[in-house]
Amino acid sequence: MMMLSHRLEHSAGAVRRLEYWALSLTLLSVVARYIVMGSSVAMMAAILEDFTELIAPVAILLTLKLETRPADSRHPYGYERIGSLSFFSAALALLVLGVLTCWQGLAKLLAGGAKDFGDITLLGATFWQGWLMIAVLVVTAVIMLPVLKAKRKLAPEVKLAALQTDAASNQAHIAVALGAALGIFLTRLGWGWADPMVAILVGLVILNDGWRDLKVATAELIDVSPDSDVMESLTRIVEAKPYVAGHYWLARKVGRFIDADLMIAANNVPMEQADLWRKELDHDLRQASWQLHDLTIAIGVEIPLAKKEDGARSGVLNKR
């Protein structure tokens, strides 16, 4: 348990450092893009998309801070769902922001599109303002690549759904920046419709992110079954025990953790022996998966045949 606790804390520390970096780079991107925004609605949409990039890191940091708080009289089951709840709220905010971004781009398009952005003088040099916008968009996209790579590598290890979707949002961030740069460049060629059209596409990207995040958060809030590969590895450990005549899992995901009841059929087991087996099996299962949070093991019980009908819904059924 000590080794698992240390491993979990080490992973959480890596996620925290990564998200603090992501927050810093995103805020830098917001400031830089705002300074050079001008009248480009595509640039404004890219800035709004940047703000959506702040939501997932804040939700993740809040999750890591609160999810391991011990239960109290007001919260007898602890704070495991805090991450899913904050992620659900963030998804709703994304949907609203996506609609507003699409509406603003559409209004600009119906008004005749974007006009030329004009020239700007910087450090004694005069040039088209769009070049500065494009440069900022490209640079702020490129600096997110290391963060995106690190999140993709870490997400499967920590089993944090918010981090997986956050990585997908970072990928969309890069695509949005390059799309906005293209829209601004096309405006230079006289295609004024390109700038608001890109804004509409950015709004659709935000809507897609919000819808995806909403589905993930909802799945966590309604107690879905744990990942099949995790349950299969735990089942193999149970089946390897010689005293197990049959067993039944009743398991659910709570945030990124798993709460489970394990019922084991065994004949004529002395109470003292059952306690020893229970402690040994509890240790082995927790060593195999740090996601196990609340685990209850009952040995020497009869497994009802009715469980066969709801096995797919509730967990894993096995008799031998």
C-alpha positions in Angstrom: 0.0 0.0 0.0 2.9 2.4 0.8 4.4 1.7 -2.6 1.1 2.2 -4.4 0.5 5.4 -2.5 3.9 6.8 -3.4 3.4 5.8 -7.0 0.0 7.6 -7.1 1.4 10.7 -5.5 4.3 10.8 -7.9 1.9 10.6 -10.9 -0.3 13.3 -9.4 2.8 15.5 -8.9 3.7 15.0 -12.6 0.2 15.9 -13.7 0.2 19.1 -11.5 3.5 20.3 -12.9 2.3 19.6 -16.5 -0.9 21.5 -15.9 0.8 24.5 -14.4 3.0 24.6 -17.5 -0.1 24.3 -19.7 -1.8 27.2 -17.8 1.2 29.4 -18.0 1.7 28.8 -21.8 -2.0 29.3 -22.5 -2.2 32.6 -20.5 0.9 33.7 -22.4 -0.9 32.8 -25.7 -4.0 34.8 -24.6 -2.0 37.9 -23.9 0.1 37.7 -27.0 -2.9 37.1 -29.3 -4.9 39.9 -27.7 -2.1 42.4 -28.2 -2.0 41.8 -32.0 -5.7 40.9 -32.5 -6.7 44.0 -34.4 -10.1 43.6 -36.1 -9.8 39.9 -37.0 -12.7 37.9 -35.8 -10.7 34.7 -36.4 -8.1 36.0 -34.0 -10.7 36.8 -31.5 -12.2 33.3 -31.8 -8.7 31.8 -31.3 -8.4 33.8 -28.1 -11.8 32.5 -26.9 -10.6 29.0 -27.7 -7.6 29.8 -25.5 -9.9 30.6 -22.6 -11.5 27.2 -23.1 -8.0 25.7 -22.8 -7.9 27.0 -19.2 -10.9 25.1 -18.1 -9.6 21.6 -18.1 -6.3 22.3 -16.3 -8.2 24.1 -13.6 -10.7 21.2 -13.3 -7.8 18.7 -13.1 -5.9 20.7 -10.5 -9.0 21.0 -8.4 -9.6 17.2 -8.7 -6.1 16.4 -7.6 -6.4 18.7 -4.6 -9.8 17.5 -3.4 -10.4 13.9 -4.5 -8.2 12.4 -1.8 -9.7 14.4 1.1 -10.9 12.0 3.8 -14.6 11.5 4.3 -16.4 13.6 6.9 -19.8 13.8 8.5 -21.2 16.0 5.7 -19.5 13.9 2.9 -19.5 10.3 4.2 -18.3 8.9 0.8 -15.5 11.4 0.4 -14.8 13.7 -2.6 -14.1 11.2 -5.4 -16.7 12.8 -7.7 -15.4 16.3 -7.5 -13.4 15.9 -10.7 -16.3 14.6 -12.6 -18.6 17.3 -11.3 -16.1 20.1 -12.2 -15.5 18.6 -15.6 -19.3 18.4 -16.2 -19.6 22.1 -15.4 -16.7 23.0 -17.6 -18.3 21.1 -20.5 -21.5 23.1 -20.2 -19.4 26.3 -20.3 -17.7 25.1 -23.5 -21.0 24.5 -25.2 -22.2 28.0 -24.4 -18.9 29.6 -25.6 -19.0 27.5 -28.8 -22.5 28.9 -29.6 -21.4 32.5 -29.0 -18.3 32.1 -31.1 -20.3 30.6 -34.0 -22.8 33.4 -33.7 -20.2 36.2 -33.8 -18.5 34.7 -36.8 -21.8 34.3 -38.6 -22.7 37.9 -37.9 -19.4 39.1 -39.3 -19.9 37.0 -42.4 -23.4 38.3 -43.0 -22.0 41.9 -42.6 -19.7 41.4 -45.6 -16.7 39.7 -44.1 -13.4 41.2 -42.8 -11.8 44.2 -44.3 -8.0 44.5 -44.8 -6.2 44.9 -41.4 -3.9 47.6 -42.6 -0.3 48.3 -41.8 1.5 48.6 -38.5 4.8 50.2 -37.5 7.0 48.3 -35.1 10.6 49.1 -34.2 10.8 51.5 -37.1 9.5 49.0 -39.7 6.1 49.2 -41.4 4.4 46.0 -42.6 1.0 44.4 -42.9 -0.6 43.7 -39.5 -1.7 40.3 -40.6 1.9 39.0 -40.7 2.3 39.8 -37.0 -1.0 38.0 -36.2 0.1 34.9 -38.2 3.5 34.9 -36.5 2.0 35.0 -33.1 -0.5 32.3 -33.9 2.2 29.9 -35.3 4.5 30.5 -32.3 1.8 30.0 -29.7 0.8 26.8 -31.5 4.3 25.3 -31.6 5.1 25.9 -28.0 2.2 23.7 -27.0 3.6 20.7 -28.8 5.8 19.4 -25.9 2.8 19.8 -23.5 0.6 17.8 -25.8 3.1 15.0 -26.2 3.6 14.8 -22.4 -0.1 14.7 -21.7 -0.7 11.9 -24.2 2.1 9.9 -22.5 0.8 10.5 -19.0 -2.9 10.2 -19.5 -3.1 6.3 -19.8 -1.0 6.0 -16.6 -3.1 8.2 -14.3 -6.5 7.1 -15.7 -7.7 10.7 -15.6 -10.4 11.2 -18.2 -10.1 15.0 -17.9 -6.4 14.7 -18.8 -7.1 12.6 -21.9 -9.7 15.2 -23.2 -7.4 18.0 -22.2 -4.7 16.5 -24.5 -7.3 16.4 -27.3 -8.2 20.0 -26.6 -4.5 21.0 -26.9 -4.4 19.3 -30.3 -7.5 21.3 -31.3 -5.7 24.4 -30.1 -2.9 23.8 -32.5 -5.3 23.2 -35.4 -7.3 26.3 -34.5 -4.2 28.5 -34.5 -3.1 27.2 -37.9 -6.6 27.6 -39.3 -6.9 31.2 -38.0 -3.5 32.0 -39.6 -4.8 30.6 -42.9 -8.0 32.7 -42.6 -6.0 35.9 -42.0 -3.6 35.2 -44.9 -6.6 34.7 -47.3 -7.9 38.0 -46.2 -4.7 39.5 -47.5 -5.6 38.0 -50.9 -9.0 39.8 -50.8 -11.1 36.9 -49.5 -12.8 38.8 -46.7 -15.1 35.9 -46.0 -12.3 33.6 -44.9 -11.7 35.4 -41.5 -15.3 35.1 -40.2 -15.6 31.6 -41.7 -12.6 30.4 -39.7 -14.3 31.9 -36.6 -17.3 29.8 -37.3 -15.2 26.7 -37.7 -13.4 27.5 -34.4 -16.8 27.8 -32.7 -17.7 24.3 -34.1 -14.4 23.0 -32.7 -15.3 24.4 -29.2 -18.8 22.9 -29.5 -17.3 19.5 -30.4 -14.9 19.7 -27.4 -17.8 20.6 -25.1 -20.0 17.8 -26.3 -17.1 15.3 -26.0 -16.3 16.4 -22.5 -20.0 16.4 -21.5 -20.3 12.7 -22.5 -17.2 11.7 -20.6 -18.2 13.6 -17.5 -21.8 12.2 -17.6 -20.4 8.7 -17.9 -18.4 9.1 -14.8 -21.3 10.7 -12.8 -23.7 7.8 -13.5 -21.4 5.0 -12.3 -20.3 3.2 -15.4 -18.4 -0.1 -15.3 -14.6 0.0 -15.0 -12.4 -0.6 -18.0 -12.6 -4.2 -19.1 -8.8 -4.7 -19.2 -8.5 -3.6 -15.5 -11.3 -6.0 -14.4 -9.8 -8.8 -16.4 -6.4 -8.4 -14.7 -8.1 -8.4 -11.3 -10.2 -11.4 -12.2 -7.1 -13.4 -13.1 -5.7 -12.7 -9.6 -8.9 -13.9 -8.0 -9.1 -17.0 -10.1 -5.6 -18.0 -9.2 -6.5 -18.5 -5.6 -7.1 -22.2 -4.9 -10.0 -21.6 -2.4 -12.2 -19.7 -5.0 -15.0 -21.9 -6.2 -16.7 -19.0 -7.9 -16.9 -15.2 -7.7 -18.8 -12.1 -8.7 -17.7 -8.5 -9.1 -20.0 -5.6 -8.4 -17.8 -2.6 -9.5 -18.2 1.0 -10.6 -16.0 3.9 -11.6 -16.1 6.9 -9.2 -14.1 9.6 -10.9 -10.8 7.9 -11.8 -11.1 5.4 -9.0 -12.9 2.1 -8.7 -15.3 1.1 -5.9 -16.0 -2.7 -5.8 -17.6 -5.5 -3.9 -16.2 -8.9 -4.5 -18.2 -12.0 -3.5 -16.4 -15.3 -3.4 -18.0 -18.7 -3.1 -16.0 -21.1 -0.9 -17.3 -24.2 1.0 -16.9 -24.7 4.8 -14.4 -22.0 5.4 -13.4 -21.3 9.0 -13.9 -17.6 10.0 -10.2 -17.2 11.0 -9.0 -18.6 7.6 -11.5 -16.4 5.7 -10.0 -13.3 7.4 -6.5 -14.3 6.4 -7.5 -15.0 2.8 -9.4 -11.7 2.7 -6.4 -9.6 3.9 -4.1 -11.4 1.5 -6.4 -11.0 -1.5 -7.1 -7.3 -0.7 -3.3 -6.7 -0.7 -2.8 -8.5 -4.0 -5.6 -6.7 -5.7 -4.5 -3.3 -4.6 -1.0 -4.0 -5.6 -2.3 -4.8 -9.1 -4.4 -1.6 -9.5 -4.0 1.7 -7.7 -7.4 2.6 -8.9 -9.1 0.4 -6.3 -10.4 2.7 -3.6 -13.2 1.1 -1.7 -12.9 -2.7 -1.9 -15.2 -5.1 0.1 -14.5 -8.8 -0.1 -16.9 -11.4 1.2 -15.7 -15.0 1.3 -17.9 -18.0 1.8 -21.1 -16.5 0.4 -23.6 -18.0 -2.1 -23.6 -16.3 -5.5 -27.2 -16.0 -6.7 -27.9 -17.3 -10.2 -29.8 -14.1 -10.9 -26.5 -12.3 -11.1 -26.0 -13.8 -14.5 -28.7 -11.6 -15.9 -27.1 -8.3 -14.7 -23.5 -9.3 -15.0 -23.0 -7.0 -18.0 -24.4 -4.1 -16.0 -22.9 -4.7 -12.7 -19.5 -6.4 -13.1 -18.0 -9.8 -13.8 -19.5 -13.2 -13.0 -17.4 -16.3 -12.9 -18.0 -19.8 -11.5 -15.8 -22.8 -11.8 
